[in-house]
Amino acid sequence: MDWNGENNNKKRDGKKRGFIKKHPFAAAVLFSLGAGISMALVVQTGMIGVYIMGGNPLSAIAELFGAVLSGMWIYGGFILFPLVLTGVEIYLLIKGRKDQEVYQKCRIFDVVGILLGVFYSLMYLSLFREVLFHADWQEQLVNGQTHTPVYTGAQFSVIVIASVAVAGYLVVNYIPLAKMPPLVLVLGMAAMYLGAAETVVWGVQVFVGDLSDVLLLLFPFNCLVLTARTVGHKMWEWERLMETDEARRRQYEEGRGILSVCNRFLARSKYWPLAAFLLMWPLLGILIGILVLFGQKPDALIRAFTETSDWNLSQRVAPQNIYYDEHYLCTAAAGGHKKIVKPQRLGVRHGHQVIVNRQLCVANAFEQVLEERTPRFHRAVRHFYDTYGFPVAKLIRSEYAADMVYLLMKPLEWLFLIVLYLTDINPENRIALQYTGKSMKDFVEI
C-alpha cells in the first residue's frame, strides 16, 4: 500500500479543514467563485471546442476568459454565494449555536448576508422586473416597467424599522453579555423580531411564483434563521454565565416588589423568546409614535405594502402600461422627459398604444415618402437603420438617454421636414396622420 500517498492526502485534508475553520468566510467566497467558474466552463466547453476545431485559438482564449469572468461574478457571486450563505446559516443554527468561538467567528456571515440580501433583492427587481422604486401605482408606466412594491410615502417608515432591527442585532451581538442588563438584551431581540417580520412581509409581497423568484426568498429566510440562532445562542451563553457567576445569580434572586419579580423573570433565559415577543408590540408603538411626529401616518407600515399595484399584497389597480417600440430611435426618444421630447398624443403601432411626439411623426412621414417615391433607396435606408439603429436603441433605458437621442436627432428631423415640404403637397396632413391607423389614401377615396 502507498502509505506516503495516503499520509499526504490526510495532510492536505487537514490543511483544508484548518483553513476552513480558521477562515470560514474566505473559504465560502473561494468555494462559490470556484464552483461558479466550473459551471461556466462546463456551459461554454462546446463553444470553446468549436473555436479550437475551427482554427481560431484567439477566439477560444477570449471565450475561455469570458467564461471565467462570468462564472466568478454571475454564477459564483449572484447565484451560488447566496445559496452558500443560506447553507452556512442553517449549519450554524444547528451546530454553532452552542459554540462561542464558532459563533463569534461566523458573525461576518450575518452582516454580509444582510447587506447582500438588500442589494441583491433590489438589483434583481430592477433588472428582471424593471421595477421603478420611485413610481407609485397612480403613475402610468411604459412597456414592461413595474410599480414599486413599497409605497413611496411609507418607505421612510420601512427603512426606520429595518434600521432599528439592525441596531438591535448589533447590541445583542457586539456588547458583552456580562455588561448588559437582561432588559436591554430582550429589547434588542424584540427589535430583531420586528426586522424579521418585515422581511417576511417583503418576501410575501415580491414573490410571484417564478422559479427564479426563489432567490428573493433567501433574504427573509436567512433573517429568520439569523434571529432564531442569535436568540438561542444568547440563552445558552446566559445560562453559562449564571452558572459561573454566583454573585450575579444571587443578585437576581434577591429583592421584593414588582420590579424584582420582573428582574427575576428576565434573569431566566428560557423566557426571553416570549419576553421579546411581548416587548416587540410596545416597541413598535413607540416607533410609530415617533414616525408620526416626522409626518408619517399611523398606518404607514400597512400602507407601505397595500398602497401599491402589481404585487401580492397590493390593494390598488394601476393604469395600463403604455407600449412604445424600444427598437426604434425616434420611438425610444419619445419616452424622455415631457419638457424635452414634448409628447403630443397616443398613437397605435402594431396593435399597441405608443407615445407620439412631433419628431416621431415627422420621421415616420419621411419614411413613407421614401417608400412611395424611391422604394429601392428606402429598402437600403431601412436595412442600414435596422442594422445600426436597433442595437443603439436597446441601450436607451432611461429618460435622460432618451432626451439625449431626441436632441441628437433634431438636425435629422429638420432635414426630414425640408424633404417633406419639397415633395408633398400637404406635408402637415401627412405628419398629423401618423400612428392614427389612417393614411392619405383613405381621405382621397372619400
Protein Blocks (a to p, Z undefined) as FASTA:
>chain_A
ZZklmmmmmmmmmmmmmmmmmmmmlmmmmmmmmmmmmmmmmmmmmmmmmmmmnopaklmm
mmmmmmmmmmmmmmmmmmmmmmmmmmmmmmmmmmmmmcmklmmmmmmmmmmmmmmmmmmm
mmmmmmmnopafkbcfklccehjbccdfbdfklmmmmmmmmmmmmmmmmmmmmgcfklpc
fklmmmmmmmmmmmmmmmmmmmmmmmgoiaklmmmmmmmmmmmmmmmmmmmmmmmmmmmm
mmmmmmlmmmmmgcedjklmmmmmmmpmklmmmmmmmmmmmmmmmmmmmmmmnopafklm
mmmmmmcghiaklcbdcdddddddfkbfklmmmmmcfklnopabdcdeehiacdddfklm
mmmmmmmmmmmmmmmlmmmmmmmmmmmmmmmmmmmmbfklmmmmmmmmmmmmmmmmmmmm
mmpfblmlmmmmgonlpafklmmmZZ
